[in-house]
């Protein structure tokens, strides 16, 4: 068994990821590594999880994020720098990003 598979299996057992697909788990683990106060694009996340053509699928995974404060999906924006969507509204996404830049 490869290391990647073992990690996915252990992540799948994590109650944080109950009901998530393996792709969603990969996306959420990637998002959790984005440093506080920084952003990445949907395309960047797609490449980072090994699916370079899956930027829209990344956006869908983030829309289904069950823990938006633990898995900081507000740190993911469009490649052109625009905010993109947020399951709790773009005003809140903008606020979170602004607050993170202050601290």
Residue pairs with C-beta under 8 A, 6 or more apart in sequence:
8 22
8 25
8 26
11 17
11 25
11 29
12 20
12 22
12 25
16 28
16 66
16 67
16 70
16 71
17 24
17 25
17 28
18 66
19 66
20 28
20 66
21 61
23 49
23 51
23 54
23 57
23 61
24 61
24 64
26 49
26 50
27 45
27 49
27 58
27 61
27 62
28 61
28 65
28 71
30 45
30 48
30 49
31 45
31 62
31 71
31 72
31 73
31 75
31 76
32 70
32 71
32 72
34 40
34 72
34 75
34 76
36 100
36 103
37 100
37 101
37 103
38 75
39 75
39 76
39 77
39 97
40 48
40 75
40 76
40 77
41 55
41 76
41 77
41 78
41 79
42 55
42 56
42 58
42 59
42 62
42 76
42 77
42 78
42 79
42 84
43 52
43 55
43 79
44 79
45 55
45 58
45 76
46 52
46 53
46 54
46 55
46 57
46 58
49 58
51 57
51 58
55 79
58 76
59 76
59 84
59 85
62 73
62 76
62 87
63 85
63 87
64 87
65 71
65 73
65 87
68 74
68 87
68 88
72 96
73 86
73 87
74 86
74 92
74 93
74 96
74 97
75 97
75 100
76 84
77 83
77 84
78 84
83 90
83 93
83 94
83 97
84 90
84 93
86 92
86 93
